[in-house]
Amino acid sequence: MKTQVSSAPPKRIAWVPAALFLLLNANVANSTESSWNELDIETDYQVNLQSIGGGESAFLPEQSDRSHEQVNALLDISAQFHSVSANVALLGTSLYDNTLDSHNQRQFDAVISTLTYETSVTLGESEWDVLMGKARIDWGVGYGYRVLDIFTPYRRNPVGIQIEEGAGTFALSHYGMESEWTLIATDSSWSQLETSEYGRATEQQGLGGKYYRLLGDLELQMIGYYDNVRQGLLGGSLVNVFNQAWSAHASVSYSRRYQGYDITPNQPARLTEKNNANQVLVGSTWSHESGLSVIGEYWYDSRAWSQSEWDSAFQYASSNDPRFNPISQSFALGYSQQNIVQHNVMLHGRLDPIFWRQWQWSKDNHLLRSMHPRLDIMIAPEDGGIIATQWLDFDVVDTGDTSFNLELAARFLTGATNSVYANLPDTYNILINLKGRF
């Protein structure tokens, strides 16, 4: 849940197979008589004014006083022409930063987030949809964490700017009346933005399949996937709608191998291959006709450090022996893993603007009619760590073709003194986001 702007420079331009270029060129050549009106372009923008508060961290004591303010901006351009779709993100990081120096400078990045070609083919007596290119594929169910987001995992519910890059993808999908079969091959190394050691180690190339079935009010998914990192993954999910107010969802996965940081006595944390990873998520949603909705979720991830491993890390960090300083600081690498702790509980609540139409004093208030409040509270039950995030969204202008939205967001990291979340290097992240489309 820790959010940061993806500000690192591109490590390389994502390569696109020659086949995709041939398909693109063929598609354009065959449409020379078409009107340019068939080219659909949408442009979204976001500017955020951000204040980040540094706090006391047992693992990074030298960063305890590094509060700063900065301005970042994103221009997101989506285009579609016949069967070809593309998304390009132009990111400006630290356009203003009161801590700018030789190590923290303004950066401008251009990222091809997605570039895909879609068509259909007939195999035997069945018609299959074909997707190829750099695509975002997410089969997960859940709000706070998505167990089945297995190709290019990304941070959930950010408060700042976030670029979502796709993976190299070739997929065949066949749709029935209440079912879907998908065969897929992916390569997550197509990303352009620089990533961490953990991110590089978890880049995968693999192939697999998914079966989806709708059984009345029950949605079922079954997934099998093999890649060079996990060397075998099985997963599945259920979503059931009980009535207009209640629904429930669950997902599970098992991987034979995974990459994770090891804690060894008197040794710095190091990235190693480990065996047998299990992830489980269960949750429920309650919605009321008044416009109030609540989501409750619990998830478990065995890849994250256990409470005993974190206790061992805190023991090193609290030692007065200077020989242990490099070791204790290396344990901050535990924060770079996809889940920081094994057990998490999240409560999410939101209000739709129709909520304010219940009373005479509020239903005619323009400010309340355009406001969308949301609140997330994530708790680590084993050590009492808390991450609380609130959003206030205001729809200032929305004509259908153009829009402007003002968002006030704040994330606070707190809890027990020796909790994992309370020792993240940032204690708060407060933003004013200006978002819209033209």
Sequence and secondary structure as in RCSB ss.txt:
>XXXX:A:sequence
MKTQVSSAPPKRIAWVPAALFLLLNANVANSTESSWNELDIETDYQVNLQSIGGGESAFLPEQSDRSHEQVNALL
DISAQFHSVSANVALLGTSLYDNTLDSHNQRQFDAVISTLTYETSVTLGESEWDVLMGKARIDWGVGYGYRVLDI
FTPYRRNPVGIQIEEGAGTFALSHYGMESEWTLIATDSSWSQLETSEYGRATEQQGLGGKYYRLLGDLELQMIGY
YDNVRQGLLGGSLVNVFNQAWSAHASVSYSRRYQGYDITPNQPARLTEKNNANQVLVGSTWSHESGLSVIGEYWY
DSRAWSQSEWDSAFQYASSNDPRFNPISQSFALGYSQQNIVQHNVMLHGRLDPIFWRQWQWSKDNHLLRSMHPRL
DIMIAPEDGGIIATQWLDFDVVDTGDTSFNLELAARFLTGATNSVYANLPDTYNILINLKGRF
>XXXX:A:secstr
       S BSS     HHHHHHHHHHHHTTTTS GGGEEEEEEEEEEEEEEEE   SS GGGTT  EEEEEEEE
EEEEEETTEEEEEEEEEEEEEETT BTTB  EEEEEEEEEEEEEEEEETTEEEEEEEEEE       SS  TT  
SS   SS SS      EEEEEEEEE SSEEEEEEEEEGGG  B   HHHHHT  EEEEEEEEEEETTEEEEEEEE
EETTTS EEEEEEEEE SSSEEEEEEEEEEEEEEEEEEETTEEEEEEEEEEEEEEEEEEEEE TTSEEEEEEEEE
ETTSB HHHHHHHHHHHT   GGGHHHHHHGGGGGGSS SBSEEEEEEEEE GGGGGGSHHHHT HHHHTEEEEE
EEEEETTTTEEEEEEEEEEEEEE SS EEEEEEEEEEEEESTT TGGGSSEEEEEEEEEEEE 
